[in-house]
Amino acid sequence: MTGLRPQTLGIYDLPTHFRLAAPDAVTVAEHFRTHGYETHGLGKILHTGHGNHEDKASWSHPHWRPKAAQYQLAESTASMRDSRNGPRGTATESADVDDEAYSDGQIAAEAVRRIHQAISQPDQPFFIAVGFLKPHLPFVAPKQYWDLYDPAILPMPQIVDPPKDAPAYALQYGGELRTYSDIPKEGRISDEDTRRLIHGYYAATSYTDAQIGKLLDSLNSAGLADNTVVVLWGDHGWHLGDHGMWCKHTNYEQAARIPLIVVSPECAAGQKSKSLVETVDLYPTLCDLANLHIPNGLDGTSFAAVL
C-alpha cells in the first residue's frame, strides 16, 4: 500500500501502524484519491488488528468490514483453544449456508453494489480495493464448495521429510495451524487431518474464486470491464504438508510465491511472463497504467512495460 519495503519503513511487526514510522507516506489509494479518484476499501487491505488500525487518508469513504461470524456451526466452537490471538475453534468447517453467511460473500456483495453505483457517476473514476479473507485459516466455506472436490483423489504431499541438510530455522511445522482446537499442538499431523485440511484449502479457494467472479461479472454488466484495470494477487503462499511443513513463514517457494494477474485496457491478454516482480511494484505499475505520475521515493518499479 505504501510502495515501501519493511527495511525502508523500519517496521517488522504487525502492531505498528506505518504512519508511526513514515507519517508523510502516501498510500497508493491516497495517491489516486488526490488525483480525483473515489477510493473504497473493503475487507482485508491494511493489516488491522494486533493493535493496528485503518488509514483514513486512503479512503474517500470509511473503510468497510463485513459482520459475519467466523463459524456457522455450533460444533466448530464447542471446544475452543486459547491462543495469543484469542480463542480458536476448529481449523475447518463445511456448513450448508449461502455465500453471504461468511465474510467473503458479504465483501463481494458490497463490492458489487459499489461497482454498480459507479454507473450513476460515469465521469467519476473509482479505485476499489477488495480484500478477501480466504483461503486463510480457518478453512471455512459453504458446503457447495467442499462438494466440488472428492477428498479421496485430492493430491497429498509426496515428500513429508525436511529437505536434506536444510537448516532447522528454515523449516515451519505449523505454529498458526496448531492453535486450532482440532489440530495436535505438536507432533505429526495425521493423514486423515492432512486430507481434511487440503480439502478445506481447496474449498476455501474455490469459494473466494466464486466471489471474484461476481466482481468481474458486475464489471461486465455495468459496461466497465473494458475501461478498468483489475489486479488480483495474494499476500503469501502456503505449505500443505509438503516436507512436513504447514502454513507460511518460510523462504521456500510454496510460501513465498504468490498468484499475480493484471488485466488492463490495451495490454496483452492471456499471457504469462517470467519477469521477476514483487508486490512493492504494484503501486508504481497502477500509476503507470492509469497515466498518473509515479511519486518519488517509492521502492518499487513499474512493470507496466511487461504488460
Secondary structure, 3 states (H helix, E strand, C coil): CCCCCHHHHCCCCCCCCHHHHCCCCCCHHHHHHHCCCEEEEEECCCCCECCECCCHHHCCCCCECCCCCCCCCHHHHCCCECCCCCCECCCEEEECCCHHHCHHHHHHHHHHHHHHHHHHCCCCCEEEEEECCCCCCCEEEEHHHHCCCCHHHCCCCCCCCCCCCCCHHHCCECCCHHHCCCCCCCCCCCHHHHHHHHHHHHHHHHHHHHHHHHHHHHHHHCCCHHHCCEEEECCCCCEECHHHCEECCCCCHHHHCCCEEEECCCCCCCCCCCCCCCHHHHHHHHHHHCCCCCCCCCCCCCCHHHC
